[in-house]
Amino acid sequence: MFALVVVGFLARRRGVLTEARNERLGQLAFYVLLPALIFASTAEEDVAALLSAELVVGMLLVLGAVLALAWVANRRGVDDRRSVALVQSYHGNLGYFGVPVVAATLGSTAAATASVLLGLTVLVQIPLTIVVLVSINDAEAAFGAEFRSVATNPILLSLAASLAFASLDRPIPGVVDVGLGWLSAFALPVALLAVGGSLRATGYGESVGRTGRVVALKVLVMPVLAWVAFGALGVDALVRHTAVVMFGAPTAVSTYVYATELGGDATFASLNVFATTVAALGTLFVFLQFVA
């Protein structure tokens, strides 16, 4: 994982992976490979087992707890940077990073749970991020357009289609299954290359302490809270491990876009995405040594 992110980062720095090429790489992952992975992982699973109350409650507990801790940790400072620190402490890269890593390390059953957790979390964290940035920065936002982008998200549409297919309790046709398998195999490497190509190592020295708090909350505190919360809810070990990997994912690259559009400090946001991605590669590697 680390090597792929580094290759993407260096290719972007050397001009091999231009902005246009990296955008197309990201589109390939977002519109084709990740939806294929989600459908292949979920379409033959037990819908009732995947959509459990424990998964919903655990997700809400973890997000709520991290947001509360981030609010306390960032109660002082200028609004444009404080708002970014808040959202980047909980808004994880579950699509490009979380689901592919779970699929590659914990298997297809875990990937199905991760896909459902992705869908549930996206429905909460994106609107929450918009509200936090707009309210703190007094920014203007076209809420209708932002929420329509959530409803038409190809990953969410793929999840909805796979759950609908799973409810029919029928196997995926052989040729389709083989094709989805090939596409799914490329989801992790392509997504990580795109993540590496989108990183910007800028802004060092401007707010090291605040960035450190964002990193600690996102890649250390959040997965630990997931371990505690899902353990307390009595889920099985695989679901618990899946939740830890998903919530241990780095800050989503999209938060840089939201910060830019909604009055946040874009340079600070870019630095936090870079720092949490590098840190998450280490923390997830350590965790996976014990469970994968």
C-alpha positions as CSV (number, residue, x, y, z in Angstrom):
1,M,0.0,0.0,0.0
2,F,2.7,2.4,1.0
3,A,4.7,1.7,-2.2
4,L,1.6,2.4,-4.4
5,V,0.9,5.7,-2.7
6,V,4.5,6.8,-3.0
7,V,4.7,5.8,-6.7
8,G,1.6,7.9,-7.3
9,F,3.0,10.8,-5.3
10,L,6.4,10.7,-7.1
11,A,4.8,10.3,-10.5
12,R,2.8,13.5,-9.9
13,R,5.8,15.4,-8.6
14,R,7.8,14.4,-11.7
15,G,5.1,15.3,-14.1
16,V,4.4,11.7,-15.3
17,L,1.0,11.6,-13.6
18,T,-0.3,15.0,-14.6
19,E,-3.4,16.5,-13.1
20,A,-5.5,15.4,-16.1
21,R,-4.1,11.9,-16.0
22,N,-4.6,11.6,-12.2
23,E,-8.2,12.8,-12.6
24,R,-8.9,10.1,-15.2
25,L,-7.3,7.5,-12.9
26,G,-9.5,8.6,-10.1
27,Q,-12.6,8.5,-12.3
28,L,-11.7,5.0,-13.4
29,A,-11.5,3.9,-9.7
30,F,-14.6,5.9,-8.7
31,Y,-17.0,5.1,-11.5
32,V,-15.8,1.6,-12.5
33,L,-13.5,-0.3,-10.2
34,L,-14.8,0.5,-6.8
35,P,-18.5,0.0,-7.8
36,A,-17.5,-3.4,-9.3
37,L,-15.7,-4.3,-6.1
38,I,-18.7,-3.3,-4.0
39,F,-21.2,-5.2,-6.2
40,A,-19.0,-8.3,-6.3
41,S,-18.5,-8.4,-2.6
42,T,-22.1,-7.7,-1.6
43,A,-24.5,-9.2,-4.2
44,E,-24.4,-12.7,-2.8
45,E,-24.4,-11.9,0.9
46,D,-27.2,-12.0,3.5
47,V,-28.8,-8.6,3.4
48,A,-30.3,-8.9,6.9
49,A,-26.9,-9.8,8.3
50,L,-25.2,-6.9,6.6
51,L,-27.7,-4.2,7.5
52,S,-27.6,-4.7,11.2
53,A,-28.6,-2.3,13.9
54,E,-25.2,-2.8,15.5
55,L,-23.5,-1.5,12.4
56,V,-25.6,1.7,12.3
57,V,-25.3,2.4,16.1
58,G,-21.6,1.7,16.0
59,M,-21.0,4.1,13.1
60,L,-23.0,6.9,14.8
61,L,-21.2,6.4,18.1
62,V,-17.8,6.6,16.5
63,L,-18.5,9.6,14.3
64,G,-20.2,11.4,17.2
65,A,-17.5,10.8,19.6
66,V,-14.7,11.9,17.3
67,L,-16.6,15.0,16.3
68,A,-17.0,15.9,20.0
69,L,-13.3,15.3,20.7
70,A,-12.3,17.3,17.7
71,W,-14.5,20.2,18.8
72,V,-12.8,20.3,22.2
73,A,-9.3,19.9,20.7
74,N,-10.0,22.8,18.2
75,R,-12.1,25.2,20.3
76,R,-9.6,28.0,19.7
77,G,-8.1,29.4,16.6
78,V,-9.2,31.1,13.3
79,D,-12.5,29.8,11.9
80,D,-11.2,28.7,8.5
81,R,-8.5,26.4,9.9
82,R,-10.6,25.3,12.9
83,S,-13.5,24.2,10.7
84,V,-11.1,22.2,8.5
85,A,-9.5,20.5,11.5
86,L,-13.0,19.5,12.7
87,V,-14.2,17.8,9.5
88,Q,-10.8,16.2,8.7
89,S,-10.7,14.5,12.1
90,Y,-13.7,12.3,11.2
91,H,-14.2,12.4,7.4
92,G,-12.4,9.3,6.2
93,N,-11.4,8.1,2.8
94,L,-13.6,5.0,3.0
95,G,-14.2,4.5,-0.7
96,Y,-10.8,4.9,-2.3
97,F,-8.9,3.6,0.7
98,G,-11.1,1.7,3.3
99,V,-13.1,-0.7,1.2
100,P,-10.2,-1.8,-1.2
101,V,-7.9,-2.3,1.8
102,V,-10.5,-4.4,3.6
103,A,-11.1,-6.5,0.5
104,A,-7.4,-7.1,-0.1
105,T,-6.6,-8.0,3.5
106,L,-9.7,-9.3,5.3
107,G,-11.5,-11.0,2.4
108,S,-14.8,-10.7,0.5
109,T,-17.1,-11.2,3.4
110,A,-15.5,-8.3,5.2
111,A,-15.6,-6.3,2.0
112,A,-19.4,-6.7,1.9
113,T,-19.6,-5.4,5.5
114,A,-17.2,-2.6,4.6
115,S,-19.4,-1.6,1.6
116,V,-22.5,-1.3,3.7
117,L,-20.5,0.7,6.3
118,L,-19.3,2.9,3.6
119,G,-22.8,3.6,2.4
120,L,-24.1,4.4,5.9
121,T,-21.1,6.6,6.8
122,V,-21.2,8.6,3.5
123,L,-24.9,9.4,4.1
124,V,-23.9,11.0,7.4
125,Q,-20.4,12.4,7.0
126,I,-20.8,14.3,3.8
127,P,-23.9,16.3,4.9
128,L,-22.2,16.8,8.3
129,T,-19.1,18.2,6.7
130,I,-21.0,20.6,4.6
131,V,-23.0,21.8,7.6
132,V,-19.9,22.2,9.8
133,L,-17.9,24.2,7.2
134,V,-20.9,26.4,6.2
135,S,-21.9,27.2,9.8
136,I,-18.4,28.0,11.1
137,N,-17.1,29.9,8.0
138,D,-20.4,31.7,7.3
139,A,-20.0,30.3,3.7
140,E,-22.7,30.1,1.1
141,A,-23.5,26.7,-0.3
142,A,-25.9,25.3,-2.8
143,F,-27.2,22.6,-0.5
144,G,-29.5,21.1,-3.2
145,A,-26.6,20.5,-5.6
146,E,-24.3,19.1,-2.8
147,F,-27.0,16.6,-1.6
148,R,-27.9,15.6,-5.1
149,S,-24.2,14.6,-5.6
150,V,-24.6,12.2,-2.7
151,A,-27.8,10.7,-4.1
152,T,-26.1,10.1,-7.5
153,N,-22.8,8.8,-6.1
154,P,-21.9,5.8,-8.2
155,I,-20.5,3.9,-5.2
156,L,-23.8,4.3,-3.3
157,L,-25.8,3.4,-6.4
158,S,-23.7,0.2,-6.8
159,L,-24.3,-0.6,-3.2
160,A,-28.0,-0.2,-3.6
161,A,-28.0,-2.3,-6.7
162,S,-26.0,-5.1,-5.0
163,L,-28.3,-5.1,-2.0
164,A,-31.3,-5.3,-4.3
165,F,-29.7,-8.2,-6.1
166,A,-28.7,-10.0,-2.9
167,S,-32.4,-9.8,-1.7
168,L,-33.3,-12.0,-4.7
169,D,-31.0,-14.7,-3.3
170,R,-29.5,-15.7,-6.7
171,P,-25.9,-16.2,-7.8
172,I,-24.2,-13.7,-10.0
173,P,-24.0,-15.2,-13.6
174,G,-20.7,-16.8,-14.3
175,V,-19.4,-14.4,-17.0
176,V,-20.4,-11.3,-15.0
177,D,-18.8,-12.8,-11.9
178,V,-15.5,-13.3,-13.7
179,G,-15.6,-9.8,-15.2
180,L,-16.4,-8.2,-11.8
181,G,-13.5,-10.2,-10.3
182,W,-11.0,-8.8,-12.7
183,L,-12.2,-5.3,-12.2
184,S,-12.2,-5.7,-8.4
185,A,-8.6,-6.9,-8.5
186,F,-7.5,-3.5,-9.8
187,A,-9.5,-1.4,-7.4
188,L,-6.9,-1.2,-4.6
189,P,-3.8,-0.4,-6.8
190,V,-5.5,2.1,-9.0
191,A,-7.2,3.9,-6.1
192,L,-3.9,4.1,-4.1
193,L,-2.1,5.5,-7.1
194,A,-4.8,8.1,-7.5
195,V,-4.6,9.0,-3.8
196,G,-0.8,9.3,-4.1
197,G,-1.2,11.5,-7.2
198,S,-3.6,13.8,-5.4
199,L,-1.4,14.5,-2.3
200,R,0.2,17.9,-1.8
201,A,3.0,18.1,0.8
202,T,2.5,21.8,1.4
203,G,2.0,24.0,4.4
204,Y,4.5,22.5,6.8
205,G,5.3,24.8,9.8
206,E,2.0,26.7,9.5
207,S,0.1,24.7,12.1
208,V,2.1,21.6,13.2
209,G,0.3,21.2,16.5
210,R,-3.2,21.4,15.0
211,T,-2.2,19.0,12.2
212,G,-0.9,16.6,14.8
213,R,-4.2,16.6,16.6
214,V,-6.0,15.9,13.3
215,V,-3.7,13.0,12.6
216,A,-4.0,11.6,16.1
217,L,-7.8,11.8,16.1
218,K,-8.2,10.3,12.6
219,V,-5.8,7.4,12.5
220,L,-5.3,6.6,16.2
221,V,-8.3,7.7,18.2
222,M,-11.0,6.9,15.7
223,P,-10.0,3.2,15.0
224,V,-9.6,2.7,18.8
225,L,-13.1,4.0,19.4
226,A,-14.3,1.7,16.6
227,W,-12.7,-1.2,18.4
228,V,-14.3,-0.3,21.7
229,A,-17.7,0.6,20.3
230,F,-18.2,-2.4,18.1
231,G,-16.8,-4.7,20.7
232,A,-19.3,-3.3,23.2
233,L,-22.1,-3.9,20.7
234,G,-21.2,-7.6,20.6
235,V,-20.5,-7.9,16.8
236,D,-18.3,-10.8,15.6
237,A,-14.6,-10.3,15.3
238,L,-14.6,-9.9,11.5
239,V,-17.1,-7.0,11.6
240,R,-15.1,-5.4,14.4
241,H,-11.9,-5.7,12.5
242,T,-13.6,-4.3,9.4
243,A,-14.9,-1.3,11.3
244,V,-11.4,-0.6,12.7
245,V,-9.8,-0.6,9.2
246,M,-12.6,1.5,7.7
247,F,-12.4,4.1,10.5
248,G,-8.6,4.0,10.5
249,A,-8.5,5.2,6.9
250,P,-6.9,8.6,6.3
251,T,-8.8,11.8,5.8
252,A,-10.7,11.9,2.5
253,V,-9.1,13.8,-0.4
254,S,-12.6,15.3,-1.0
255,T,-12.3,17.3,2.2
256,Y,-9.8,19.5,0.4
257,V,-12.4,20.3,-2.2
258,Y,-15.1,21.0,0.4
259,A,-12.7,23.3,2.3
260,T,-11.8,25.2,-0.8
261,E,-15.5,25.7,-1.8
262,L,-16.9,26.4,1.7
263,G,-14.5,28.9,3.2
264,G,-11.9,26.6,4.8
265,D,-8.1,26.9,4.7
266,A,-7.2,24.9,1.5
267,T,-3.4,24.8,2.2
268,F,-4.0,23.4,5.7
269,A,-6.5,20.9,4.4
270,S,-4.0,19.6,1.8
271,L,-1.4,19.2,4.5
272,N,-3.8,17.2,6.7
273,V,-4.7,14.8,3.9
274,F,-1.1,14.2,3.2
275,A,-0.2,13.7,6.9
276,T,-3.1,11.4,7.7
277,T,-2.4,9.3,4.6
278,V,1.2,8.7,5.5
279,A,0.3,8.0,9.1
280,A,-2.5,5.7,8.3
281,L,-0.2,3.5,6.1
282,G,1.8,2.8,9.3
283,T,-1.1,2.4,11.8
284,L,-3.1,0.1,9.5
285,F,0.0,-2.0,8.7
286,V,0.6,-2.5,12.4
287,F,-3.1,-3.4,13.1
288,L,-3.3,-5.8,10.1
289,Q,-0.3,-7.7,11.3
290,F,-2.4,-9.0,14.2
291,V,-5.7,-9.7,12.5
292,A,-5.1,-10.4,8.7
